[in-house]
Each structure stands twice: as C-alpha cells, then as structure tokens.
Amino acid sequence: MATAERDLGASHDDSPAGKNQWESGSDVLETFSYDDDISRKFAVATIVWGLVATLAGLIVALLLVLPTAAHGLEWISFGRLRPLHTNAAIFAFAGNAIFAAIYYSTQRLCKARMWSDVLSRLHFWGWQAIIVAAAITLPLGITQSKEYAELEWPIDLAIAVVWLGFFGVNFFMTLIRRRERHMYVALWFYIATIVTVTVLHVFNNLVVPLGLWKSYPIYAGVQDAFMQWWYGHNAVAFFLTTPFLGLMYYFLPKAANRPVFSYKLSIIHFWSLVFIYIWAGPHHLHYTALPEWATTLGMLFSLMLWMPSWGGMINGLFTLRGAWQKVSSDPVLKFFVVGITFYGMSTFEGPMLSIKSVNGLSHYTDWTIAHVHSGALGWNGMMTFGMLYWLAPRLFQTKLWSTGAASQHFWLATIGILLYIVPIYVAGLTQGLMWRAMDSTGQLMYPDFVETIQAVQWMWWLRVLGGVLYVSGIVLMCINYLMTWMSRPSQYETPVHQAPRLAKNYAGKDPHPDSQLAGAPVLNLAQSLDRWAKMGWHRRWERLPVRFTVLTTIAVVIASLFEIIPTFLIRGNIPTIATVRPYTPLELAGRDIYVAEGCYNCHSQMIRPMVAETKRYGEYSKAGEFIYDHPFQWGSRRIGPDLAREGAKNSSYWHWLHLENPQAINEQSVMPSYEHLLHTTIDFDKIPERVYAAAQLGAPYDQELEQAPEMAKAQAEAIAAEIVSQGGPVLQGEMMTFDTQAVALIAYLQRLGTDLFATPEAPAAEAVEEATEPAEQPSDEESEDVAQSAIRSDSVRTRLVANP
Amino acid sequence: MSSHQQDHDASVHDVLPEDHVPDDPLTGHNYDGIEEFDNPLPGWWKWLFIATIVFAFPYLAFYHGGAPGRTLADSYDRALAANMELQFAEIGEVRADAENVVKFLGKPSWLAFGKTVFKSNCTSCHGEEGGGKVGPNLTDDYYKNVKKIGDFITVMENGAGAGAMPAWKNRLSTNEIVLVSSYVASLRNTNVAGGMAPLGQEIPPWPEPPEEEETPSDQDAGSGPDNGSEETTGSDEASADAESDDPAAADETSEPDKTTEASQ
C-alpha cells in the first residue's frame, strides 16, 4: 500500500506538471535533484527528540504524584524540568518535524533544490546544538522564566541566527529560485511561520544581560506579561499551527491521493488566521492586572479565530471525501484524520476558553494542561507521526518495516491521548469548582489549598498511564524507523528532474473572473465586490513571493502594533501606587533564585478580582504593584497556592522549614524539597550587578548603588536573626544561616504583595519592632495606611543597614 | 460549471480508480501532483465567521462604551458587597474587642465561621486541629502572647514574636479577626492528639459568654438552617462550662468544635 503511494509521488517528480509549463515563458530546461538527506536528518532528529520530550513529560508527571522522588536534587525538580519538557516538545520535537516537512515539501513545491546545502546543514546542526544547550541550561536553573521563552540570551541570539540567518535565508532564496510559478498554500503557511516567529522571538526576548547566563527583560510587570503572552500565544499559532497546516496541505493530499477541498477556503482561512491570531494573546491574562480593554480584544479576536481555524480542519477532512476507505487501511491517513480532528477540537476549545467567564473557571487549573496536550499530542504529534510514516519509505528508499507496527503506534497514541486528557479535564474542572466553591454562609468550602490538589491526585496517576502509552507508541516508531533504515539500499538513488527556468517576466495571464452581475442593474461597486470574492487577485500574489512575504509581515505587525502601542503608551493602564518601592538588593537576589528554581511553574502571583479568590489569597493584584518586576512572575498554573500576597503571611522560620521539607509542614503537599537552598551560599558580591541592571531599567535606587552588598548582608542577618529567634538554626552545616540562598529567597517571599499596604513614612519601622506589644494602634478600620504588616519600607531598609 | 472542467474531472477519475473523487470543479492548479478543487466557502462556515466578527461590536459597546458599573472592578465590588451581606447581615460590622470575642465564643454557628477562617490561614503553622506545628499549640491551657481573651485580637491584627506570628490586619476583615479569635479561644483545653508541648504560661479562664442573647433563631442567618438547632445545645454547654477549670469542662468546651466539624 505504501508502494502505491510512492508511485504517485514518483510519477510527478519525473514529469513537471505540463499544465504550468507554458506559464514559465522560458524554454531553458534545467536539471536538478532534491536534497533528501537534510529531510532524513530532521526526520531522525524528530524521532529522537520526540522520545526525549515525552520521556521528560513522563518524569514531570511522575514528580507531581511522587513529589519526594527527586530527593531534593535541584537539577531534576519539577520547576526546572517542566520547562525542559515544554521546550523539548515544542522546539525539539515539533521544531524538527516542521523542518523535515518544510525541507521535503518546499523543494518539490518549488521544483528546486534548497538554495544552499551548507545553510541547510548549518541550520540542522545549529538547531540541534541549541536544543542541547537548552537541555543543559534549564536543569541548571538558567532561565528567563518566560514560558516557552525560558532560554537565556546567548541561546536566544543563536536561535535568531539559526532561524532567520540559516533557515529563513535558505528558504526565501529557494522561493526566489523556484521553477514553479505559483506558490502552493503550504508555502504561504511556511512564509507566515518564518516571518512571525522571528518577530515574536526578537521582541519578547529584549533583555539587559547581567553576565553570560542571566538577564532582565526590558519590560516590567503588566507590559512584560503582555509581551510574553503575545509571544506565548503566537508561538502556539506560528510554531505549532501554521507550519503544521502547511505540513497538512502537502502530505495529506499526497497520502490520500485527492485534490484539496477548496482553494478559496485556503485563501480566506490563511489570511484571516494570520491576521486574527496575533490579537488573541491577552486571553491568557483574563482577570489579571492587564487593562480590561486588552483582555476584551483578546477574547473577541479569539472568538473570531474559531472559523479561520476550522477552515483548515474542513480543508483537511473534506479532502478525504471519497477516500475514507483508505483511512481504515492506511496508518498514515489514520494519524492524519485523528490529528486534524484534534485540531478541530482544540481550536473550538481555545475560543471557548477565551470567553472571560469560562476562563475565570479554567485558568490556573489543569484544564489548560489538558487543552494544550490535546493540541500537542493530538494535533502536532499525530500529524508528525503520519508524516514520518509517509516519509520513511521515501527517505530510506525501501519498504516501511512494519505497517502493522505503525497501526499499533496509532492505537497506542490515540488511547494514550484520551487516557491523558480526559482525567486532566476532569481534574481541571474539579480544581476550578473547588477553588470557587462557597457554602451557604458565603465562605470557602475548601479553604485549605492542598485539599484541591489531593482531590485530583488519582487523575494525575491516570495521566501517567496515558503518558506511558503515548511514549511506548513512540518507542515502537523508533524501532520501525530503525528497522526500515537497516533495510535501506547501500547507496541512495538521487533522481534527477528537469524543469524550465522561470522567465523574468510572467508571460501568463492572471485570472480575471467575470462577475455574475455583469450586465445586471447593480452598482459597479457590487460588481467589483463580486469579482473580488472570486479571488482572482490572490492568484497574482501567489507568483510574487516577496510581495506575499511583505503582505504577511504587514498583517502580523499591524495587528501587533494595535495592541502593543496602547499597552505601552497609555499611562492610565498602570495607575501609580505611591507605596510601591523597588526590591532591596537581597530581595532582588532572592527573586532571581525564585526565577531560577522555576517557582512560577506551580505558583501564580496574580490574585484575580473574584470573591472566592480574594478570600483565599487576599486583596486582588493591582497593575501598579508590578512595575519593578523584570520579569513578571504571574505564572499560568496553580499547582501550589498563589503567592502574590505571600509577604508576611507566614513566619520566616516557617518558610525555612517549608523549603527544607514541605511535607513536614503539610503531609499532602506536592512541593519538592528545596533543601539545597539551605546549603548554598549567596554571593553577596554578585548583587551589585543586579542592582545596576535594575537601576538601568528604572528602579530608583540611591544608596543601593554603592552599598548593595552591605545592605544585602544586613538584611540577611536581620532575617536570619528572625529565623533564629523563632526557633531556627544559627548554623546550617558549616555555614551561617544568613549566608544561605534560602534567606535571600525568604526575603523576597516576605516582600511579596506587602507594598500595597505599606506607609511611605517612618513609623513603619517602629511598628515592626513593636508588633509584639499588643494594641499600639487602635484603628479598627481596614484602612490602607496600616503599617504593621508592611515590613520593608524605606526606613526599614535604612534601619537594617544601621543596625546589622 | 464549464465543460472544460467537467472533462478534467473525468480524466482524474481515470487516474484514480480507488473509491471515487468528488465531481467538484478543479482550479487547474497542480503542485507536485497536488490539485485543488474550486469549491466555494461552505455557507455555515462563512456566516459563523461573520457572526463572530459582528458579535464584537455590541460586546465592545456594552462593556467599554463608558456606561458606569460595567468594569471588572465594579462587578467585583458588587460581588464582595453581596458576600459581606450574606455573611454578616446578621451581626453587621462588629467592633474588634474582647467583649465580642467572648460573645461569639457562645455562638457555634459563628465559631464555624471562625473555623473556616482558621482553616484558610492558620493551619500551616498551627496544624489542622490547632495542635501546633511551627506555631504553638492552641488547644492546651498555656499561651505565649495572650493573657486575656482580648489579646487574641491584638495578636491577630499585629502579629507577635517578631513576625513569628504574622499580622493579619490587612488580610482579614475585622469581623473575620473577631470570629477567628473566638474560634481559637474555643480550642482551649481541647488538647488534640499529637499536639505540641505547652509553651508560655497558664492564664485565667475566659469570661463567660453572655447568655441572654443565645436564642436558637439568631444563629441561622449565619450558618443556614441545617445546623442551627443542633448547635444550640452545644453552645449552651460551651458557654456554661467555659469558665470552669476542671478536666470535665475541658471536654465540654470541645463540643462546639465537634458540632461545627460535623456541619462541614
């Protein structure tokens, strides 16, 4: 059966479609061959990284149900490995898959070899090196903490060079040197991918470096969050959707041997997808401190995105009309059908989740996790597997080792996905409902956060089982690929093709469809509109790759600027709060530890204006509270409670014990031990560079600029003294307690969310000291000028320096 | 469609014998063997797309047209007010003083309220049942920072022990502070299993809650009809015995806690 399909592909390779030949207007026949070696490389890399990414996923899933399994080893804690899993799945697995697809199909759709074999190889090896760098740096805690953009700036630079300089240049030069006049829809999607990912990557990763492996983003708080989710959402759009649609448009009609359902639908859904997707990012920030107008735009454009997304699904599934019998026998088509179906499901679910009231329930819960896995495992995974099984016999020029094994892989993957997502949907709903459940007296029914985690534990176990099935499917594919590779010919054939060179000037005619309304008694405008709707104009664009690329770029950039410019320019978006002060040097260092450990993977710092939420966590978060947060730490998931108002909520000694062994404080906790922070020293001499960078980004520091280490030391001593007075140890092993990273982290945690209630005046200092004495301030209102809990105001810092 | 395209369709049929290829008109495009039908946009698709676009305008006008009371902050304020009304319509905003702590010590439905506040905020240090963990045991007869019942208020509001006990003034409403104080006071001498060793000093017993206000009906607004009558007995015993110091009384004071637990 695979051979039947090979025949189709081969027959066309040899005979350039005569239909278009006259359009070229050139009689010069050129001879060329395709570079399939590069597709082989990317295909194999896809399989290897697919295994790594899903295994990493399995490990982090296990760490949630067996939180002590890591034994406090920092390199394999959930907070550090989860980004490794997501980055591996997106950039290593899906990334290599789209490169395999693009290198294979672009050459054939352009009737041209890739422009430069050297660039192709630089792209391949450069990308693999980036992945390896990610796999090394992320477990070491080197991270920017922006989801799917965690990699630090040197790696980001490498990504930009490899993506645009190697891959992009090679791709666009191939387009320009093509021998097929018009560009097929798959190529449009590839163009959109390359352009948009470049824009997203560059603008979300603008940072001030502090040394080689640490940086602060130039954006803070609300704006950083906006940029991050503009990026994050469109990474899904332009890394996991558009290139896979391109993949679908090439490999599905090939495998099904059917024409694509509708060319017009391709045009409309391509442009609407590209233009509308960009706006939708703020739906990741509903009910947060992001201005409401932005989240409204995010929601409305997400709703508009529903049909453009489904346009792709329709064009995919309807292409199989008359070929459904093949689906039952051909594993390639099985993978494609289920993949496209998952695409349809998740692109319905996405707009639904972007409706504010639905999002209020789903956000921060497992629902999001289920949603992304139905997309990643269902759409990206299944499309990739389908493509790989279709490619295997063609790339290795032999028969696929076992069609049966491919079918088994299909069933393992399908059942694995269902076993993963169904329990996680249930878990998400359970959590969302438990968090907001109130009894008849208006109080939280589940006030203890850990109850809501315990309730879903068994579902997390089912997810592990689903993951095991999915991974074993990939193992089966590895074996299939290996065996197929072993039966390859001793030397690959390189078929030679011929096609005429494209003439400089297009001799053909662009279609000028007549309006049905010609001669009818209607306005000229109506006729023009009717002609426009026939989309002859688009045919012209399809033979002008540069113009097409420019138009795509404009669509993406204009849509972005409509949201970005107001977000940055309207002052009213972020009302100033006078009591919000920059972090102290020690808190800054502690914050960097929070970032490095990936705490944001489990703890949000964003209390939404909902009664159930403010009852649980305290006053809702205000935009003005985050102006010194480079990067923002709002998070997207609550595996642990929100920490936006963690400051002064628990004693420092409590934090110390909790970091050392969370289960000793709370048996049901799923937090791993951070004991290593109790044994690692803070490098006080490295603090000034953080202070300088923060000052450069606008923090109004003064004496901090000269005395950062002294101030940090003094504050560390004060906190250590607090810990000791509350029952903690003076020495941690050989080390004084105040020297430990744990103390810096505690300093940061104790600051979180306290500024809102701080008084800018001196009495705050006294209030702290006198807090033990009852009733010194008999004000019985809950007014904002209460000083007692505001531990760190200016005067406190001064005091800490004065009396170490 | 045109006869030319019909012909083309026929030829495709010949090339692809398997199953069938739909009869739709083709565009004539051919890329590496891939062809495209010239099908129109499905009607339902087109109209749903237009509908999602049109929907944006009334939505924007409604929420962002400048009409008052439609922002997120407004709706939160309303929800919060409704919640406060639900919770505290009966008692209003109480003053944070010893008198009120004693008063609610005798009202099990309000002790249940205090218990939820305790569960939300206090168990991480004082343990699920108040037996102490990082913070002291609240179920024995010894206290570190409390000498009389009103001191609960000040400790709760301002913290104690140089931050070992955090200040809750900005986190909890005055009512919540009073009610959680009453709840903690009610834990005295319940001596839960596995509690920490006593800390601090023994102090005189709490004053007796005023009995004349205790009627079965006045608790219901707070806790719902299902637990009102049951708890009246518990509360009577608790208030009657709160002052006595003998071991039997210690058991009795735990009654409100048990009943409220059952009601959860």
Chai-1 contact restraints between the chains, C-beta under 6 A:
chainA,res_idxA,chainB,res_idxB,connection_type,confidence,min_distance_angstrom,max_distance_angstrom,comment,restraint_id
A,H12,B,D32,contact,1.0,0.0,6.0,A-B,restraint_1
A,H12,B,G33,contact,1.0,0.0,6.0,A-B,restraint_2
A,A17,B,N30,contact,1.0,0.0,6.0,A-B,restraint_3
A,K19,B,N30,contact,1.0,0.0,6.0,A-B,restraint_4
A,R108,B,D32,contact,1.0,0.0,6.0,A-B,restraint_5
A,L109,B,Y31,contact,1.0,0.0,6.0,A-B,restraint_6
A,L109,B,D32,contact,1.0,0.0,6.0,A-B,restraint_7
A,Y184,B,Y31,contact,1.0,0.0,6.0,A-B,restraint_8
A,P253,B,I34,contact,1.0,0.0,6.0,A-B,restraint_9
A,N257,B,L16,contact,1.0,0.0,6.0,A-B,restraint_10
A,P259,B,E35,contact,1.0,0.0,6.0,A-B,restraint_11
A,P259,B,E36,contact,1.0,0.0,6.0,A-B,restraint_12
A,P259,B,F37,contact,1.0,0.0,6.0,A-B,restraint_13
A,V260,B,E36,contact,1.0,0.0,6.0,A-B,restraint_14
A,F261,B,F37,contact,1.0,0.0,6.0,A-B,restraint_15
A,F261,B,N39,contact,1.0,0.0,6.0,A-B,restraint_16
A,S262,B,F37,contact,1.0,0.0,6.0,A-B,restraint_17
A,S262,B,N39,contact,1.0,0.0,6.0,A-B,restraint_18
A,Y263,B,T27,contact,1.0,0.0,6.0,A-B,restraint_19
A,Y263,B,E36,contact,1.0,0.0,6.0,A-B,restraint_20
A,Y263,B,D38,contact,1.0,0.0,6.0,A-B,restraint_21
A,K264,B,L41,contact,1.0,0.0,6.0,A-B,restraint_22
A,L265,B,L41,contact,1.0,0.0,6.0,A-B,restraint_23
A,E292,B,L72,contact,1.0,0.0,6.0,A-B,restraint_24
A,W293,B,H64,contact,1.0,0.0,6.0,A-B,restraint_25
A,L300,B,A56,contact,1.0,0.0,6.0,A-B,restraint_26
A,L303,B,T52,contact,1.0,0.0,6.0,A-B,restraint_27
A,M304,B,T52,contact,1.0,0.0,6.0,A-B,restraint_28
A,M304,B,I53,contact,1.0,0.0,6.0,A-B,restraint_29
A,M307,B,W45,contact,1.0,0.0,6.0,A-B,restraint_30
A,M307,B,L48,contact,1.0,0.0,6.0,A-B,restraint_31
A,M307,B,F49,contact,1.0,0.0,6.0,A-B,restraint_32
A,R321,B,P22,contact,1.0,0.0,6.0,A-B,restraint_33
A,G322,B,D19,contact,1.0,0.0,6.0,A-B,restraint_34
A,G322,B,H20,contact,1.0,0.0,6.0,A-B,restraint_35
A,G322,B,V21,contact,1.0,0.0,6.0,A-B,restraint_36
A,G322,B,P22,contact,1.0,0.0,6.0,A-B,restraint_37
A,A323,B,D19,contact,1.0,0.0,6.0,A-B,restraint_38
A,Q325,B,D19,contact,1.0,0.0,6.0,A-B,restraint_39
A,S440,B,G224,contact,1.0,0.0,6.0,A-B,restraint_40
A,T441,B,G222,contact,1.0,0.0,6.0,A-B,restraint_41
A,T441,B,S223,contact,1.0,0.0,6.0,A-B,restraint_42
A,G442,B,N83,contact,1.0,0.0,6.0,A-B,restraint_43
A,G442,B,L86,contact,1.0,0.0,6.0,A-B,restraint_44
A,G442,B,Q87,contact,1.0,0.0,6.0,A-B,restraint_45
A,Q443,B,T116,contact,1.0,0.0,6.0,A-B,restraint_46
A,P447,B,T116,contact,1.0,0.0,6.0,A-B,restraint_47
A,P447,B,K119,contact,1.0,0.0,6.0,A-B,restraint_48
A,P447,B,S120,contact,1.0,0.0,6.0,A-B,restraint_49
A,D448,B,K119,contact,1.0,0.0,6.0,A-B,restraint_50
A,P609,B,L72,contact,1.0,0.0,6.0,A-B,restraint_51
A,P609,B,Y76,contact,1.0,0.0,6.0,A-B,restraint_52
A,V611,B,A79,contact,1.0,0.0,6.0,A-B,restraint_53
A,V611,B,L80,contact,1.0,0.0,6.0,A-B,restraint_54
A,V611,B,N83,contact,1.0,0.0,6.0,A-B,restraint_55
A,G618,B,R171,contact,1.0,0.0,6.0,A-B,restraint_56
A,A648,B,P166,contact,1.0,0.0,6.0,A-B,restraint_57
A,K649,B,P166,contact,1.0,0.0,6.0,A-B,restraint_58
A,S651,B,G163,contact,1.0,0.0,6.0,A-B,restraint_59
A,S651,B,A164,contact,1.0,0.0,6.0,A-B,restraint_60
A,W654,B,C125,contact,1.0,0.0,6.0,A-B,restraint_61
A,W654,B,V134,contact,1.0,0.0,6.0,A-B,restraint_62
A,E722,B,A162,contact,1.0,0.0,6.0,A-B,restraint_63
A,E722,B,G163,contact,1.0,0.0,6.0,A-B,restraint_64
A,S725,B,A162,contact,1.0,0.0,6.0,A-B,restraint_65
A,Q726,B,A164,contact,1.0,0.0,6.0,A-B,restraint_66
A,F757,B,N170,contact,1.0,0.0,6.0,A-B,restraint_67
A,A771,B,N158,contact,1.0,0.0,6.0,A-B,restraint_68
A,A771,B,G159,contact,1.0,0.0,6.0,A-B,restraint_69
A,T772,B,A160,contact,1.0,0.0,6.0,A-B,restraint_70
A,P774,B,D151,contact,1.0,0.0,6.0,A-B,restraint_71
A,P774,B,T154,contact,1.0,0.0,6.0,A-B,restraint_72
A,A775,B,T154,contact,1.0,0.0,6.0,A-B,restraint_73
A,D780,B,A96,contact,1.0,0.0,6.0,A-B,restraint_74
A,V786,B,K169,contact,1.0,0.0,6.0,A-B,restraint_75
A,V786,B,N170,contact,1.0,0.0,6.0,A-B,restraint_76
A,Q788,B,N158,contact,1.0,0.0,6.0,A-B,restraint_77
A,Q788,B,A167,contact,1.0,0.0,6.0,A-B,restraint_78
A,Q788,B,K169,contact,1.0,0.0,6.0,A-B,restraint_79
A,S789,B,A167,contact,1.0,0.0,6.0,A-B,restraint_80
A,S789,B,N170,contact,1.0,0.0,6.0,A-B,restraint_81
